[in-house]
Amino acid sequence: MLRYGGFALSVTTARVVGTILTAATFPFLVRRLGVDIYGLWSYVVAVCGFTALVANPGLTSYAAQQVAARREAAFETISDVLVLRVLAGGVAAAAVLVVASFEVRHDVRFLLKLYGVASVLTGSLSLDYLLSSLELFHVQSFISIAQQCLYAVGIFTMVRSPRDVVWVPISILASSFLTSLIGWTFLWRQGYRFRFSIAPRRWAVILVPSLHYAGSSLMSNLYHRSGHLAVRWYLGEHALGLYAAAARLADVLRNFLSVTQTVLMPRMALRANSADGLPRLTRIAASVLVWFGVPLTVGGIVTAPVVVPWLLGAQFQEAVHAFQWVSLYVITAPAATLFAGTILYAMGRHRAYFVSTLAGAATAVVLNLVLPPWFGIEGACVAFVLGELGVALCAFLLCPPPVRAAANTPLLSVAAIASLIMGAVLFVALPRHLPPLALIGVGCAVYAICWASIGRHLLQREIEGIA
């Protein structure tokens, strides 16, 4: 418990620092770029997310799962994975250039070429999948903080107006490249020696599960990114900026809840065949998700009229309703990550993992084709949330029965009651025009008081049962 508590504290610290930096750079960026240019940049990121799948067709996902389950015994796959990524990267770079040639706007075409091709090259150096699989969470946290700081320096010093949008991809790429070199240097100095050998006969063994993970990544991009494409096609660039800002803000909140899954995945891979190990770890993750996810969602819905303009600026006032609809993502996305991206992935059940993401992609794509023309940005937000819900429900049904039973945490009912009380208090406090930080503080205090009064004994029993 102490060891993994230390891991959780390390990852949480990195996530908190990263979220603080994001909370500073994200509002700064959207204010400097404006609604339309920020929307176009989000569109570039969405398109490059699809072409990145060509450069990494599930190879790092397979390598991470193998290293997490077998540790040093799986290191012989790393050299083959690197070679395959270089080959796939050349194809991806060509795909980016082809896609960019069809873009009518010169600035978007330039950003696609710059960010798309360069991200393929820098992405091949990324080693987050190795650090997490080897449980080197302290190193991973340091690298994450360093990358966020370098990125923030680039944004704050170089971006002053919409014309400076080119410095956004440059800041991302430069920070990623430098921190990747630091990570590889650390692994080498710590004695991790990869057996660099090229054996094409092993590629089929790697590619079969990797392509399943690639299919899963494609489906994930569809239910994450299809909304950006649909909003631009149906509603225009201004609406895209509002939608992208609301979705990104919800994603920032969701990042707090993904810490537990990040820390527990390697241990779940090792305990995949254990009779009680995997259900016990599932219970921990589900309890954390319920305890924090429900109040964040309710609080986000109620305080959106105050918090969204405060963070993003008055020009994003129109994004308030969009954020209220997309706030449920704070629950559905971590649930999808838990059951599909953590449990099924750690167990090596790549076919079930693919089926789950396929269900989410089908849900999101169909809804994004239907809802935005009728309901505007709010329709795209509903499609965004329900896509994640489709993944979570399908993955939950495909998990083993003991895992499904363990995920039924008794904390849900108390968390729902405490969150509703908190939401009612915040709703009454809104007309009093409290400062946003004071409003957030009131919500946290009410939620804590509710747990202390009606859920203290239940929480204590749950902690004792997990321990």
MOLIN-V754145 format. One record per pair of residues at least 4 apart in sequence whose C-alpha atoms are under 6 Angstrom apart, sorted by the first residue. I is the first residue (numbers start at 1). J is the second residue. D is the distance in whole Angstrom. If there is no record, write none. Layout:
BEGIN
I:J:D ; I:J:D
END
This chain:
BEGIN
1:5:6 ; 4:8:6 ; 8:12:6 ; 9:13:6 ; 10:138:6 ; 11:15:6 ; 11:141:6 ; 12:16:6 ; 14:18:6 ; 14:141:5 ; 14:145:6 ; 15:19:6 ; 18:22:6 ; 19:23:6 ; 21:25:6 ; 22:26:5 ; 25:29:6 ; 27:311:6 ; 27:312:5 ; 29:33:6 ; 30:34:6 ; 32:160:6 ; 32:161:5 ; 33:37:6 ; 33:38:6 ; 33:161:6 ; 33:162:4 ; 34:38:6 ; 35:238:6 ; 35:241:5 ; 36:237:5 ; 36:238:5 ; 36:241:5 ; 38:241:6 ; 39:240:5 ; 39:241:4 ; 44:112:6 ; 46:225:5 ; 48:52:6 ; 48:116:5 ; 51:92:6 ; 53:57:5 ; 54:92:5 ; 55:88:5 ; 55:89:4 ; 55:92:5 ; 56:85:6 ; 57:211:6 ; 57:214:4 ; 58:210:4 ; 58:211:6 ; 58:213:5 ; 58:214:4 ; 59:210:5 ; 60:64:6 ; 62:210:5 ; 64:68:6 ; 64:129:5 ; 64:130:6 ; 64:133:6 ; 66:70:6 ; 66:74:6 ; 67:71:4 ; 67:74:5 ; 67:133:6 ; 68:133:4 ; 68:266:5 ; 69:269:5 ; 69:270:5 ; 70:74:6 ; 75:194:6 ; 76:195:6 ; 79:196:5 ; 80:198:6 ; 85:89:6 ; 89:120:6 ; 93:117:5 ; 96:116:6 ; 100:109:5 ; 100:112:6 ; 103:109:6 ; 111:115:6 ; 112:116:5 ; 113:117:6 ; 115:119:6 ; 115:169:6 ; 119:123:6 ; 122:177:6 ; 126:180:6 ; 131:136:5 ; 131:140:6 ; 132:136:6 ; 132:137:6 ; 133:266:6 ; 137:141:6 ; 143:179:6 ; 147:175:5 ; 150:175:5 ; 151:171:5 ; 151:172:6 ; 151:175:6 ; 153:157:6 ; 154:158:6 ; 154:171:5 ; 155:159:5 ; 159:164:5 ; 167:171:6 ; 170:174:6 ; 187:192:5 ; 188:192:5 ; 203:207:6 ; 207:211:6 ; 210:214:6 ; 211:215:6 ; 216:354:5 ; 216:357:6 ; 219:357:5 ; 219:358:6 ; 219:361:5 ; 221:225:5 ; 222:226:5 ; 222:361:5 ; 223:361:5 ; 223:364:5 ; 223:387:6 ; 227:231:6 ; 227:368:6 ; 227:380:6 ; 230:234:6 ; 231:235:5 ; 231:240:6 ; 232:236:5 ; 232:237:5 ; 232:240:5 ; 235:239:6 ; 240:244:6 ; 242:319:5 ; 244:248:6 ; 246:323:5 ; 250:327:6 ; 254:330:5 ; 261:265:6 ; 265:342:6 ; 265:346:6 ; 268:272:6 ; 268:278:6 ; 268:346:6 ; 269:346:4 ; 269:347:6 ; 271:277:6 ; 271:278:6 ; 272:278:6 ; 272:347:5 ; 279:403:5 ; 279:406:5 ; 283:406:5 ; 283:407:5 ; 286:407:6 ; 287:291:6 ; 287:409:6 ; 289:293:5 ; 290:294:6 ; 290:412:6 ; 291:415:6 ; 293:331:5 ; 295:299:6 ; 295:419:5 ; 296:300:6 ; 297:327:5 ; 297:328:6 ; 297:330:6 ; 299:303:6 ; 300:304:6 ; 301:324:5 ; 303:307:6 ; 304:308:5 ; 304:320:6 ; 305:320:6 ; 308:312:6 ; 309:313:5 ; 309:314:5 ; 309:317:5 ; 322:378:5 ; 323:327:6 ; 326:381:5 ; 329:333:5 ; 329:385:5 ; 332:388:6 ; 332:389:5 ; 333:388:5 ; 334:338:6 ; 335:392:6 ; 336:340:6 ; 336:391:5 ; 336:392:4 ; 337:341:4 ; 337:342:6 ; 338:342:5 ; 339:343:5 ; 339:395:5 ; 339:396:6 ; 340:344:5 ; 340:353:6 ; 340:395:5 ; 341:345:5 ; 342:346:6 ; 344:349:5 ; 344:353:6 ; 356:391:5 ; 356:394:5 ; 356:395:5 ; 357:391:5 ; 359:390:6 ; 359:391:6 ; 360:387:4 ; 360:388:6 ; 360:390:5 ; 360:391:5 ; 361:365:6 ; 363:387:5 ; 364:368:6 ; 364:383:5 ; 364:387:4 ; 367:371:6 ; 367:383:5 ; 368:380:6 ; 368:383:6 ; 371:375:6 ; 371:379:5 ; 372:376:4 ; 372:379:5 ; 372:380:5 ; 375:379:5 ; 383:387:6 ; 391:395:6 ; 392:396:6 ; 415:419:6 ; 418:447:6 ; 418:450:5 ; 419:423:6 ; 422:443:6 ; 422:446:6 ; 422:447:6 ; 434:439:6 ; 450:454:6 ; 451:455:5 ; 451:456:6 ; 452:456:5
END
